[in-house]
Amino acid sequence: MIDYALTLSEICRTPALGPVSLALLPGEIIGIVGPSGAGKTTLLRVAAGLLPPDRGTVHLCGAAGYAPEAPVFPPAVTVREVLTYYGRFHAAGAAARRALVRDALELAGLAAAADARAAALGRADLHRLALAQAALGGRRVLLLDETLSGLDAVARRDLCTRLTRLAATGVAILLAARDLTALERVAGRVIVLRAGRIVRSGPLAALLAERVLEVILDGPPPEPPPGFRVTAAGLETPLAGRTAEAALALCRAHRLAVRASRVRVKSLEEIVLDAHDAAR
């Protein structure tokens, strides 16, 4: 029997979500993507217990830590004081709390900013502090809302590395992200939401292995062959279940003047957009 870190079974939350089911393994990072209003934040908040579902069940192995998209902390309080306050819920003694705070600072890369006030923190350090708070006490499930979004390249890489290290210790991470490039660095599996429902999901490696044939034509076609769509340069078609040679033969059968062609892999952005459009 598989021991999941988090399972959601037929979760519904009117009007933004459902029904949605998923299972998250220990050490796994699942990325949740989709347009604004797709239900990503609602899904995370239901999983965290901050919103009750109208229907369905949530099962957690232990407690979950939640980091919101726009974390807010008292401006006059230092990073260390924020974590010490929340540490009271995880350890009874002062020495144990100090150890928890030290570990959280190291985990999130905030040791150098421990005595900085929250008002002085930039966006990246605010997200680091939210991550440290969520992971405080060794929580084994993290629910992160846009933790990697809106950051500069250096901060994004650093946080990606830290999330990967956490996963390597068995921490399960459910991560909503607009930044698909960052998600490609960390996620093992991706779920695409649209209007509160899962419209596509799968291992990231399998999704990014999907190939597309691009065909450049001398002129616009009167009508594309079956399975092709018109682009600015000519045509393109996914190569699922057929070879490039077979697809080009179909173009020739339609008497299209093919100037050139190439095969490329789909980007995660294309996969998300295709899933979104197909669900309309």
C-alpha positions in Angstrom: 0.0 0.0 0.0 1.3 3.4 -1.0 1.6 6.0 1.9 0.8 9.3 0.4 1.8 12.6 2.1 -1.4 14.3 0.9 -4.6 13.1 -0.9 -7.5 15.1 -2.1 -10.6 13.1 -3.1 -13.3 14.8 -5.2 -12.8 18.1 -3.6 -15.3 20.8 -4.4 -15.4 24.4 -3.2 -18.1 26.7 -4.8 -17.6 28.6 -7.0 -13.9 28.2 -7.7 -13.0 24.5 -7.5 -14.0 21.0 -8.2 -14.2 18.2 -8.4 -10.5 17.7 -8.0 -8.6 14.6 -6.9 -4.8 14.2 -6.5 -2.2 12.3 -4.5 1.2 13.7 -3.4 4.0 11.3 -2.5 6.7 12.1 0.1 9.6 13.8 -1.6 7.5 14.7 -4.6 7.1 18.2 -6.0 3.9 18.8 -8.0 3.4 22.1 -9.9 -0.1 23.5 -10.2 -0.5 25.8 -13.2 -3.4 27.6 -15.0 -4.8 31.0 -15.7 -5.8 33.5 -13.1 -9.0 32.3 -11.5 -8.4 28.6 -12.3 -8.6 27.6 -8.7 -4.9 27.2 -7.7 -5.1 29.3 -4.5 -8.4 27.8 -3.5 -7.0 24.3 -3.9 -4.0 25.1 -1.7 -6.1 26.8 0.9 -8.5 23.8 1.1 -5.6 21.4 1.3 -4.1 23.5 4.2 -7.4 23.5 6.1 -7.9 27.2 5.7 -11.1 26.7 3.7 -13.5 23.9 4.2 -14.5 21.9 1.1 -18.2 21.8 0.2 -17.7 18.2 -0.7 -14.8 15.7 -0.7 -12.0 14.7 1.7 -8.5 15.9 2.5 -6.1 13.5 4.1 -2.7 14.7 5.3 0.2 12.6 6.8 1.0 15.0 9.6 0.6 18.8 9.5 1.0 20.9 6.4 2.7 24.3 6.1 1.2 27.0 3.9 3.0 30.0 2.3 0.6 32.5 0.7 1.3 34.4 -2.6 1.6 37.8 -0.8 3.0 37.1 2.7 2.5 39.9 5.2 4.4 40.2 8.5 4.3 43.0 11.2 6.7 45.6 9.8 8.6 46.4 13.0 9.2 42.7 13.9 12.5 41.1 12.8 12.8 37.8 10.9 14.1 36.0 14.0 11.2 37.4 16.1 8.6 36.2 13.5 10.0 32.7 13.6 10.4 32.7 17.3 6.7 33.6 17.7 5.6 30.8 15.5 8.1 28.5 17.1 6.0 28.5 20.3 3.5 26.2 18.6 6.2 23.6 17.9 8.5 23.6 20.9 7.9 24.2 24.6 11.4 25.2 25.8 13.4 28.3 24.8 16.4 26.2 23.8 14.2 24.0 21.5 12.6 27.1 20.0 16.0 28.6 19.3 17.1 25.4 17.5 13.9 25.4 15.4 14.5 29.1 14.4 18.1 28.4 13.5 17.2 25.5 11.3 14.4 27.5 9.6 16.7 30.4 8.9 19.3 28.1 7.3 16.6 26.2 5.4 15.3 29.4 3.8 18.6 31.2 3.3 17.8 33.9 5.8 20.6 33.6 8.3 22.2 36.9 7.2 18.9 38.7 7.4 17.8 37.3 10.8 17.8 40.6 12.5 16.3 42.6 9.7 12.8 44.0 10.2 10.1 42.7 8.0 9.5 46.2 6.6 13.0 46.2 5.2 12.7 42.8 3.3 12.5 42.7 -0.4 10.1 40.3 -2.3 12.5 37.4 -2.4 13.3 37.6 1.4 9.5 37.9 2.2 9.0 34.6 0.2 12.0 33.1 2.0 10.4 34.1 5.4 7.0 32.6 4.4 8.8 29.4 3.4 10.7 29.3 6.7 7.4 29.8 8.6 5.7 27.1 6.6 8.5 24.6 7.1 8.9 25.4 10.8 8.9 22.4 13.0 9.9 20.0 10.3 6.6 19.9 8.5 6.5 17.1 5.9 4.0 18.7 3.5 4.4 22.3 2.1 1.7 24.1 0.2 3.3 27.0 -1.6 1.4 29.7 -3.5 3.6 31.5 -6.1 6.7 31.2 -4.0 8.9 31.3 -7.1 7.0 34.1 -8.9 8.1 37.7 -9.4 11.7 37.0 -8.4 15.0 37.9 -10.1 17.0 35.1 -11.7 19.4 34.7 -8.8 16.8 34.5 -6.1 14.6 32.2 -8.2 17.5 29.8 -8.7 18.3 29.9 -5.0 14.8 29.1 -3.9 14.5 26.3 -6.6 17.6 24.7 -5.1 16.2 25.0 -1.6 12.9 23.4 -2.6 14.8 20.6 -4.3 16.8 19.9 -1.2 13.7 19.8 0.9 12.1 17.3 -1.4 15.3 15.2 -1.3 14.7 14.8 2.5 11.2 13.5 1.9 9.2 16.7 2.2 6.2 16.7 -0.2 5.6 20.0 -2.0 2.5 21.3 -3.8 3.5 24.5 -5.6 1.3 26.9 -7.6 3.3 28.8 -10.1 2.9 31.3 -12.9 6.6 31.1 -13.6 6.7 28.0 -15.8 10.5 28.3 -16.4 11.1 28.0 -12.6 8.6 25.2 -12.4 10.5 23.2 -15.0 13.5 23.3 -12.7 11.8 21.7 -9.7 8.6 19.9 -10.5 8.4 16.2 -11.1 4.7 16.3 -12.0 2.5 19.1 -13.4 -1.3 19.6 -13.0 -3.1 22.1 -15.3 -6.2 23.7 -13.8 -9.0 25.4 -15.8 -12.2 26.7 -14.2 -11.5 24.7 -11.1 -10.9 21.3 -12.8 -7.9 19.4 -13.8 -7.6 19.4 -17.6 -4.2 17.9 -18.0 -1.6 16.2 -15.7 1.4 14.1 -16.0 5.1 13.7 -15.3 7.0 16.8 -16.4 9.6 14.7 -18.3 6.8 13.0 -20.3 5.0 16.3 -21.1 8.2 18.0 -22.2 9.0 15.0 -24.5 6.0 15.8 -26.7 7.1 16.8 -30.2 5.7 19.2 -32.8 6.3 19.3 -36.6 6.6 22.8 -38.0 6.1 23.1 -41.8 7.1 26.3 -43.7 5.1 26.8 -46.8 5.6 29.0 -49.9 2.1 30.3 -49.5 -0.9 30.0 -47.1 -2.8 26.8 -47.5 -6.5 26.9 -48.7 -7.3 24.4 -45.9 -5.0 22.7 -43.5 -4.7 18.9 -43.6 -6.5 17.0 -40.8 -4.6 17.4 -37.5 -2.7 20.5 -38.6 -3.2 24.1 -37.7 -2.3 27.2 -39.6 0.6 29.3 -38.3 2.2 32.5 -39.5 4.9 30.6 -41.4 2.7 27.7 -42.6 1.5 24.7 -40.5 2.2 22.7 -37.4 1.0 19.5 -35.9 1.7 17.3 -32.9 3.6 14.1 -33.6 1.7 11.9 -31.1 1.4 8.5 -32.6 2.9 9.3 -36.0 6.3 10.1 -37.6 7.4 13.4 -39.1 7.7 11.6 -42.5 4.0 10.5 -42.3 2.9 14.0 -41.4 4.9 15.5 -44.3 3.4 12.9 -46.7 0.0 14.2 -45.7 1.1 17.7 -46.7 2.3 16.4 -50.1 -1.0 14.5 -50.6 -2.7 17.9 -50.2 -0.4 19.4 -52.8 1.1 21.9 -50.4 4.4 23.6 -51.4 6.7 22.7 -48.5 9.8 24.9 -48.3 11.2 23.5 -45.1 10.3 21.6 -41.9 11.7 20.9 -38.5 10.7 18.9 -35.4 10.9 20.6 -32.0 9.7 19.7 -28.5 6.9 21.5 -26.8 7.5 24.0 -24.1 5.6 23.8 -20.8 3.8 27.0 -21.8 2.5 25.5 -25.0 1.3 22.4 -23.1 -0.6 24.6 -20.6 -2.1 26.7 -23.4 -3.1 23.6 -25.4 -4.7 22.0 -22.4 -6.6 25.3 -21.6 -7.8 25.7 -25.2 -8.9 22.1 -25.6 -11.0 22.3 -22.4 -13.1 25.2 -23.8 
